[in-house]
Amino acid sequence: MKKIASLLPLTLSIDKLNLRTTTLASGLIALLASGCMLGPDFTSPSSPDTKSYTTDKPSNLITTTSSESGAAQSLALGKDIQGQWWTLFRSPALTKLIEQAMKHNPDLQAASSALTEAQEKASVQESSLFPTLDATFSTKRQKISGAQFGNPEFEAPAYNLSTGSLQVAYTLDAFGAIRRQIEGFEAQAEYQRFQLEGTFLTLASNVVTTAIQEASLRAQIKATEEIIVAQAKGLELIKQQFEFGGASKVDVLLQQTTLEQTQTTLPPLQRQLAQNRHRLTVLTGELPSTELAAQFTLSDLYLPEGLPLSLPSKLVQQRPDVRAQEAQLHVASAEIGVATANMLPDFTINANVGSIATRMGDLFVPGSAIWSVGGNLLQPVFHGGGLIHQRRAAIAAYEQAAAQYRSTVLQAFQNVADTLSALEFDATGLKAQDAAVKAAFDSLELSQLQYKIGAISYLPLLISERNYHQARITQIAAQTRRYTDTAALFQALGGGWWNREKLYTTLLANQDKKEKKYECFFCLNP
């Protein structure tokens, strides 16, 4: 009893020492857990300091001229863009086609899967902030030799050994390396989100412009067919005049040559129309052999008259490609912090608790417990300058991303400026072309009348027919450019993605809830 009593002061002293050590260790852990984050804290770049997209019209309030083939368009600075901007063309068939493309286009599905992958990788990295816990169990039969203990004569019997344990490991993010890595992965997910928005914006724009091109080709084919009919009638008239001596053989051959030349322009237009239909089908995620129900003509499409124009200060916030490049800049910024933290100590705590026994039934009984607790500190000392160069490389990568961001912003402003100029000058060009068509038609009618009464030879009539044909085709092309310019403006301004539900959510809602079945179009036995 006295012996035990004499040990009490020593035990109390050890307990006090253990308490102080535990308190000190807890304080150290808390300090390390709330450690700093090295490297730059990312902030979004500011918008360019400009109030105009072009130099000739600082207000950007452009009103285009009207013509017989199209009304005037006006731009409203600061007006917001619709999330479904393609509905401004007032074509239900076009809207339905874009909805179909949203559900079935493989490029859009690939971008959606890339976003899911990036989000999951970010979640994986977030788990690094928490301790890891692993359970292990092993059983084996073994035999040892007495030579291991300096007694070769001893022959130990074989025995079974079973072990069960829990292993805990925790890395203290003292200098923010893990948090910077998480920041980088989250920025990468943000990049993929805007890549998805950009893919859809390109897809919707391609569907719209392809539909407009189809309408243009149909109009050109119709105009060419009408001209062919008129020229065929003219050929019959000249042949009759030739029979009665009112025209020469040269006149007949000239008219026949003109008719055949006009007929040669029809197959290329029909080929372009067929290829255009194939492209439209593929954009909707179908094979080219699939027949689309929708057919487009210029009369079915409405040219929007009031066009919203975002403020220049908001363009960098609305363009998906600019936002994606900003996310890449954020990734590069986080990598500087990771490279900096890798030059400093790394702290890890490990613990292991379990049981070991020669019989499996004796596991976790009193006396079979085993445990260990330890810490690890890793301080890079010499890596041949590798860590320093790695940090310098991260800084250079950031500077590269910053330059690429500036280039993307400049390209974005150029796209808008180019489209604004196209809207104005193409409207003016269409008005002039309408006048040219009217003049060519009047000239043709007058030439036909003069030829009938013998006032002119056939050559001036032939020239009038060619001029009218060329003017009609050019007029259709000019009319088409106004539609494509309008679609290009919506694309250049970012497509209004911020005014609708998140695209990723919409795509998930469109997915079939049943088990996905992947079809192979090129397999012999799908």
C-alpha positions in Angstrom: 0.0 0.0 0.0 2.9 2.3 0.9 4.5 1.4 -2.4 1.4 2.4 -4.3 1.1 5.6 -2.3 4.7 6.5 -3.1 4.0 6.3 -6.8 1.0 8.7 -6.6 3.0 11.9 -6.9 4.9 10.6 -9.9 1.6 9.5 -11.5 0.1 12.9 -10.9 3.2 14.6 -12.4 3.0 12.4 -15.5 -0.8 13.1 -15.8 -0.1 16.8 -15.6 2.7 16.5 -18.2 0.3 14.4 -20.4 -2.4 17.1 -20.0 0.0 19.9 -20.9 1.3 17.9 -23.9 -2.2 17.1 -25.0 -3.2 20.8 -24.7 -0.1 21.9 -26.6 -0.8 19.3 -29.3 -4.5 20.3 -29.6 -3.5 23.9 -29.9 -0.9 23.1 -32.5 -3.5 21.0 -34.5 -6.0 23.8 -34.3 -3.4 26.3 -35.4 -2.4 24.1 -38.4 -6.0 23.3 -39.3 -6.8 27.0 -39.5 -3.6 27.8 -41.4 -3.1 30.3 -44.1 -3.6 29.8 -47.8 -0.5 30.7 -49.8 -0.6 32.1 -53.3 -2.8 34.9 -54.8 -6.5 35.2 -53.9 -8.3 35.2 -57.3 -10.5 38.1 -58.3 -12.4 38.4 -61.5 -10.8 40.8 -64.0 -12.6 44.1 -64.5 -14.5 44.9 -67.6 -12.9 47.0 -70.3 -13.4 50.7 -69.8 -15.4 51.5 -72.9 -18.9 52.7 -73.6 -19.1 51.7 -77.3 -18.4 48.7 -79.5 -17.4 50.7 -82.6 -15.8 54.1 -83.3 -18.3 55.5 -85.8 -21.4 55.3 -83.5 -20.5 55.8 -79.8 -24.1 55.5 -78.7 -24.6 52.1 -80.5 -28.2 53.1 -81.2 -28.1 52.0 -84.9 -31.3 52.0 -86.9 -31.0 50.2 -90.2 -32.8 51.3 -93.4 -35.9 49.5 -94.5 -36.5 48.1 -98.0 -39.2 46.2 -99.9 -37.6 42.9 -98.8 -37.3 43.7 -95.1 -38.2 46.2 -92.4 -35.8 48.4 -90.5 -34.1 47.1 -87.4 -33.2 49.2 -84.4 -30.8 48.4 -81.5 -31.7 49.1 -77.9 -28.6 49.6 -75.8 -28.8 48.0 -72.4 -31.9 45.9 -73.2 -31.6 42.3 -72.0 -31.5 39.3 -74.3 -34.0 36.5 -74.1 -32.8 33.2 -72.9 -34.5 31.5 -75.9 -33.5 34.2 -78.5 -34.3 32.0 -81.5 -38.0 32.4 -80.7 -37.7 36.0 -82.0 -37.8 34.5 -85.5 -41.3 33.4 -84.8 -40.9 29.9 -86.4 -42.4 27.1 -84.3 -40.6 24.6 -86.6 -37.2 26.2 -85.8 -38.0 26.2 -82.0 -38.9 22.5 -82.1 -35.8 21.7 -84.1 -33.6 23.3 -81.4 -35.4 21.5 -78.7 -34.7 18.2 -80.5 -31.0 19.2 -80.9 -30.9 19.9 -77.2 -32.0 16.4 -76.4 -30.0 14.4 -78.9 -27.0 16.3 -80.1 -23.9 14.2 -79.1 -21.5 17.2 -78.8 -23.9 18.7 -76.2 -24.1 15.4 -74.4 -20.3 15.1 -74.4 -20.0 18.6 -72.9 -22.6 17.7 -70.2 -20.7 14.6 -69.3 -17.4 16.6 -69.1 -19.1 18.9 -66.6 -20.3 16.0 -64.5 -16.8 14.6 -64.5 -15.3 18.0 -63.4 -17.9 18.3 -60.6 -17.2 14.8 -59.3 -13.4 15.4 -59.4 -13.9 18.6 -57.4 -15.9 16.6 -54.8 -13.2 14.0 -54.7 -10.6 16.7 -53.9 -12.9 18.1 -51.2 -12.7 14.8 -49.4 -9.0 15.5 -48.7 -10.0 18.0 -46.0 -11.4 15.1 -43.9 -9.6 12.2 -42.2 -9.5 8.9 -43.9 -10.7 5.8 -42.1 -9.9 2.3 -43.4 -10.7 -1.1 -41.9 -8.4 -4.0 -42.5 -8.6 -7.7 -41.7 -6.0 -10.4 -42.4 -5.5 -14.0 -41.3 -2.6 -16.2 -42.0 -0.8 -19.3 -40.9 2.9 -18.9 -40.2 6.0 -20.5 -38.7 9.0 -18.8 -37.3 12.6 -20.0 -36.7 14.5 -19.8 -33.5 17.4 -18.4 -35.4 15.5 -15.1 -35.5 16.0 -14.9 -31.7 19.5 -16.3 -31.6 18.5 -19.9 -30.8 18.7 -22.1 -33.9 17.9 -25.1 -31.8 14.5 -23.9 -30.9 11.7 -25.2 -33.2 8.5 -23.1 -32.9 5.2 -24.7 -33.9 3.2 -23.3 -36.7 0.3 -21.1 -35.6 -2.5 -19.0 -37.0 -2.5 -15.2 -36.7 -5.6 -13.0 -37.3 -5.5 -9.2 -37.2 -8.3 -6.6 -37.5 -7.7 -2.9 -37.3 -8.9 0.6 -38.1 -6.5 3.0 -39.6 -7.0 6.8 -39.4 -4.9 9.3 -41.3 -5.3 13.1 -41.5 -3.2 15.6 -43.4 -3.2 19.0 -41.8 -3.6 21.7 -44.5 -1.3 24.1 -42.8 -0.4 26.2 -45.8 -3.5 25.7 -47.9 -2.2 23.3 -50.5 -5.3 21.1 -50.3 -7.7 24.1 -50.3 -5.9 25.6 -53.3 -6.3 22.3 -55.1 -10.0 22.2 -54.3 -10.2 25.8 -55.6 -8.5 24.8 -58.8 -10.9 21.8 -59.3 -13.9 23.9 -58.6 -12.7 26.5 -61.2 -12.2 23.7 -63.7 -15.8 22.6 -63.1 -16.8 26.2 -63.7 -14.8 26.1 -66.9 -16.7 23.1 -68.1 -20.0 24.7 -67.2 -19.3 27.6 -69.5 -17.9 25.2 -72.1 -21.3 23.5 -72.0 -23.1 26.9 -72.4 -20.8 27.8 -75.3 -21.4 24.4 -77.0 -25.2 24.9 -76.8 -24.9 28.5 -78.0 -22.9 27.3 -81.0 -25.4 24.5 -81.6 -28.4 26.8 -81.5 -26.7 29.3 -83.8 -25.8 26.6 -86.2 -29.3 25.3 -86.3 -30.7 28.8 -86.9 -28.2 29.7 -89.6 -28.5 26.4 -91.3 -32.3 26.8 -91.4 -31.9 30.3 -92.8 -29.5 29.0 -95.4 -32.0 26.3 -96.4 -34.7 29.0 -96.8 -32.3 31.0 -99.0 -31.5 28.0 -101.2 -35.1 27.2 -101.6 -35.7 30.8 -102.7 -32.8 30.7 -105.1 -34.0 27.5 -106.6 -37.5 28.8 -107.0 -36.2 32.0 -108.7 -34.0 30.0 -111.0 -36.9 27.7 -112.0 -39.1 30.7 -112.7 -36.3 32.2 -114.9 -35.9 28.9 -116.7 -39.6 28.8 -117.5 -39.5 32.3 -118.8 -36.4 31.6 -120.9 -38.0 28.4 -122.3 -41.1 30.4 -123.3 -38.8 33.0 -124.9 -37.0 30.2 -126.8 -40.3 28.9 -128.2 -41.2 32.5 -129.3 -37.9 33.0 -131.1 -38.2 29.7 -132.8 -41.6 30.7 -134.1 -40.2 34.0 -135.3 -37.4 32.1 -137.0 -39.8 30.0 -138.9 -41.6 33.1 -140.3 -38.3 34.9 -140.9 -38.6 37.3 -138.1 -35.4 36.0 -136.3 -32.1 34.6 -137.3 -30.6 31.2 -136.4 -28.1 33.1 -134.3 -30.9 34.4 -132.1 -32.2 30.9 -131.6 -28.8 29.6 -130.6 -28.2 32.5 -128.3 -31.5 32.0 -126.4 -30.9 28.2 -126.3 -27.4 28.8 -124.9 -28.7 31.2 -122.3 -31.4 28.7 -121.2 -28.9 25.8 -120.9 -26.5 28.0 -118.9 -29.3 28.9 -116.5 -30.2 25.3 -116.2 -26.6 24.4 -115.2 -26.9 26.7 -112.1 -29.8 24.6 -110.8 -28.0 21.3 -109.8 -25.4 23.1 -107.6 -28.2 24.8 -105.7 -30.0 21.5 -105.3 -26.8 19.9 -104.1 -26.2 22.6 -101.5 -29.8 22.2 -100.4 -29.4 18.4 -99.9 -26.1 18.9 -98.0 -27.7 21.6 -95.9 -30.6 19.2 -95.0 -28.0 16.6 -94.0 -26.2 19.0 -91.8 -29.4 20.1 -90.1 -30.3 16.5 -89.5 -26.9 15.7 -87.9 -27.2 18.8 -85.7 -30.3 17.4 -84.2 -28.5 14.2 -83.4 -29.9 12.0 -86.2 -28.4 10.2 -89.1 -28.5 12.0 -92.5 -30.9 9.3 -93.8 -33.6 10.6 -91.3 -36.2 12.8 -93.0 -36.9 16.0 -91.2 -40.5 17.2 -91.2 -39.5 20.8 -91.0 -38.8 22.8 -94.2 -37.9 26.4 -94.1 -38.6 29.3 -96.5 -37.8 33.0 -96.0 -41.5 33.8 -95.8 -41.8 31.5 -92.8 -39.1 33.4 -90.9 -39.7 36.8 -89.2 -36.9 39.3 -89.1 -36.7 40.7 -85.6 -37.0 44.5 -85.7 -36.1 45.4 -82.2 -32.7 44.0 -81.2 -31.3 44.1 -77.7 -27.7 45.2 -77.3 -25.9 44.5 -74.0 -23.8 47.3 -72.5 -20.1 46.9 -73.3 -19.3 46.7 -69.6 -21.5 43.5 -69.3 -20.2 41.7 -72.3 -17.4 39.9 -70.4 -19.9 38.6 -67.9 -22.2 37.2 -70.6 -20.0 35.6 -73.2 -19.5 31.9 -72.3 -16.1 31.8 -73.9 -14.9 34.7 -71.9 -16.3 33.2 -68.7 -14.6 29.9 -69.5 -11.3 31.6 -70.1 -11.7 33.4 -66.8 -12.2 30.1 -65.1 -9.0 28.9 -66.7 -7.3 31.9 -65.2 -8.7 31.0 -61.8 -7.2 27.5 -62.2 -3.8 28.9 -63.0 -4.0 31.2 -60.0 -4.8 28.3 -57.6 -1.8 26.3 -59.1 0.5 29.1 -57.9 -0.7 28.5 -54.3 -0.3 24.8 -54.6 3.3 25.2 -55.9 4.1 27.6 -53.1 2.7 25.4 -50.4 4.6 22.4 -51.7 7.8 24.2 -50.7 6.8 24.2 -47.0 6.4 21.5 -44.4 3.6 18.9 -44.7 2.0 17.6 -41.5 0.3 14.2 -41.2 -1.3 12.4 -38.3 -1.7 8.6 -38.3 -3.5 6.3 -35.8 -4.1 2.6 -35.8 -6.3 0.6 -33.4 -7.1 -3.0 -33.6 -6.7 -6.5 -32.3 -4.5 -9.5 -32.9 -5.0 -13.1 -31.9 -3.9 -16.6 -32.8 -7.6 -17.6 -33.1 -10.2 -15.6 -35.0 -12.6 -16.0 -32.1 -10.2 -14.3 -29.7 -10.2 -11.1 -31.7 -11.2 -8.0 -29.7 -11.1 -9.8 -26.3 -9.2 -8.1 -23.4 -5.5 -8.4 -23.9 -5.6 -8.6 -27.7 -5.8 -4.9 -28.4 -3.0 -3.1 -30.3 -2.8 0.6 -31.1 -0.4 3.2 -32.3 -0.5 7.0 -32.7 2.0 9.0 -34.6 2.8 12.1 -36.5 4.8 12.8 -39.6 6.5 16.1 -40.7 7.9 16.3 -44.2 10.0 19.3 -45.0 11.5 19.5 -48.5 15.2 20.1 -48.1 16.8 19.6 -51.5 15.1 18.8 -54.8 17.6 20.2 -57.1 15.7 23.4 -57.5 12.7 21.6 -58.8 10.2 23.1 -56.4 11.3 26.6 -57.2 11.1 26.0 -60.9 7.7 24.4 -60.5 6.4 27.6 -58.8 8.0 29.8 -61.6 6.3 27.6 -64.1 2.9 28.1 -62.3 3.4 31.8 -62.5 4.3 31.7 -66.2 1.2 29.6 -66.7 -0.9 32.2 -65.0 0.6 34.9 -67.2 -0.2 32.8 -70.2 -3.8 32.4 -69.1 -4.1 36.1 -68.5 -2.9 36.9 -72.0 -5.3 34.3 -73.4 -8.1 35.9 -71.4 -7.3 39.4 -72.8 -7.2 37.9 -76.3 -10.6 36.3 -75.8 -12.1 39.5 -74.6 -10.7 41.4 -77.6 -12.1 38.8 -79.9 -15.5 39.1 -78.2 -15.7 42.8 -78.7 -14.6 42.4 -82.3 -17.4 39.9 -82.9 -20.0 42.4 -81.7 -18.4 45.3 -83.6 -18.3 43.2 -86.8 -21.9 42.2 -86.4 -23.1 45.7 -85.8 -21.4 46.9 -89.0 -22.9 44.0 -90.9 -26.4 44.8 -89.7 -26.1 48.3 -90.9 -24.3 47.8 -94.2 -26.2 44.7 -95.2 -29.5 46.5 -94.7 -28.2 49.3 -96.9 -27.0 46.8 -99.4 -30.4 45.0 -99.5 -32.1 48.3 -100.2 -29.8 49.0 -103.1 -30.2 45.5 -104.4 -34.0 45.9 -104.3 -33.6 48.9 -106.5 -31.3 47.0 -108.8 -33.8 44.2 -109.2 -36.6 46.7 -110.0 -34.4 48.4 -112.5 -33.4 45.1 -114.1 -37.0 43.9 -114.3 -38.1 47.2 -115.9 -35.2 46.9 -118.4 -36.2 43.4 -119.2 -39.8 44.3 -119.9 -38.8 47.2 -122.1 -36.3 45.1 -124.0 -38.9 42.4 -124.6 -41.4 45.0 -125.9 -38.7 46.6 -128.2 -37.7 43.2 -129.5 -41.3 42.3 -130.4 -41.7 45.4 -132.5 -38.2 45.0 -134.0 -36.7 48.1 -132.4 -33.7 46.2 -131.1 -31.8 43.0 -131.9 -31.9 39.9 -129.7 -28.5 40.6 -128.0 -29.8 43.5 -125.8 -32.7 41.4 -124.8 -30.3 38.6 -123.8 -28.2 40.9 -121.7 -31.4 42.2 -119.9 -32.4 38.6 -119.1 -29.0 37.8 -117.7 -28.9 41.0 -115.6 -32.3 40.3 -114.1 -31.4 36.7 -113.3 -28.2 37.8 -111.5 -30.0 40.6 -109.7 -32.7 38.2 -108.3 -30.1 35.7 -107.0 -28.1 38.5 -105.4 -31.2 40.0 -103.8 -32.0 36.7 -102.1 -28.4 36.4 -100.8 -28.6 40.0 -99.5 -31.9 39.2 -97.8 -30.5 36.1 -96.2 -27.5 38.0 -94.8 -29.9 40.2 -92.7 -31.3 37.0 -91.0 -27.8 35.6 -90.4 -26.5 38.9 -89.1 -29.3 38.9 -86.5 -28.5 35.4 -85.4 -24.8 36.3 -85.3 -25.6 39.3 -83.0 -27.4 37.1 -80.5 -24.5 34.7 -80.5 -21.9 37.5 -80.2 -23.7 38.9 -77.2 -23.7 35.5 -75.3 -27.1 34.1 -76.2 -29.0 35.2 -73.0 -28.0 32.0 -71.1 -28.4 33.9 -67.8 -32.1 34.5 -68.4 -33.1 30.9 -68.5 -32.8 27.8 -66.3 -29.3 26.3 -66.0 -28.6 24.3 -69.1 -27.1 21.4 -67.1 -30.3 21.1 -65.1 -32.4 21.1 -68.3 -30.2 18.4 -69.8 -30.5 16.2 -66.7 -34.3 16.6 -66.8 -34.2 15.5 -70.5 -32.4 12.3 -69.8 -34.4 9.1 -69.7 -34.8 7.8 -66.1 -34.5 4.3 -67.3 -31.1 2.5 -67.6 -29.2 4.0 -70.4 -28.7 1.8 -73.4 -25.9 2.8 -75.8 -26.7 2.2 -79.4 -24.0 1.4 -81.9 -24.9 2.6 -85.4 -22.0 0.8 -87.0 -22.1 -2.6 -85.3 -23.2 -5.6 -87.2 -25.0 -7.0 -84.1 -26.2 -4.0 -82.0 
